[in-house]
Amino acid sequence: MRPPFDPALYLVTDTALAGPRGVPEVVRAAVAGGVTAVQVRDKTASRRELYALTLAVQEVLAGTGVVLFVNDAVDVALLAGADGVHVGQDDLPAADVRALIGPDRLLGLSAGSDDELAVALALPPGTVDVVGIGPVWSTPTKPDAGTGLGPGGVAALAAKATAGGLQSVAIGGIDVQRAPLVTGVDGICVVSAICAAPDPAAAARALRSAR
C-alpha cells in the first residue's frame, strides 16, 4: 500500500544552495515550517553520495509523515527504502520504473507539455501518482527545463491531469510572491525558495500561507 501523500508544499533539495548548513538540516527546518513532501536531488553526487544523503534525509523525516522521493535514481530509492521516485522524460520509462519499484511506492513523472502529459495519462491506472508540471517560469536551478509555461499553461495541464486521476504539482521559479498566481494544481514544488532562504522554516511557512 502506497503511503499517504500530501503534495501541498513539495521541496526538492539542492546541495549547493543548502551550503554549509547541509541538506538534512534545511529539510528539518523546512518540514517544521510546513513542507509536506521532499525529493532528494543532486545531479553531481555519486550514487554512493546520493545514497548517504537519502539516508540522512530519511532519518530527519522519520515519524513526520512527510514522504521522501528520490530523483531519477531508482536503485538508490530501493536501497534506501524511500517512499517514492521521481523521473523525468529522459529517464527510465515510467512503466518500467513502476515494475521495478512495485505497487507500494509512489511514482512521480515530469510533464512540460500536452504531449508529455498525454504519455503519462496513457499509462495503465496506478502507474504514475503525481505529475510535476513545469517550468511555470524559467529557473536557474534547472536551465535545461525549457521555456516557462506560465500560470495559465500550468492550470490547463493540471486540469487534464486531475481529469485523468493524477495529482499534480507545479515547479519552476515559484517563490512567495508568485505562489498565489499558481492555480489548479494540488501543490507547489520549490527549490531555491527554501534551500537558499536564510530561514527555511520561515520560508516554508510563508509559502504555505501564500497559497
Order of alpha helices (4+ residues) and beta strands (2+ residues): beta-alpha-alpha-beta-alpha-beta-alpha-beta-alpha-beta-alpha-beta-alpha-beta-beta-alpha-alpha
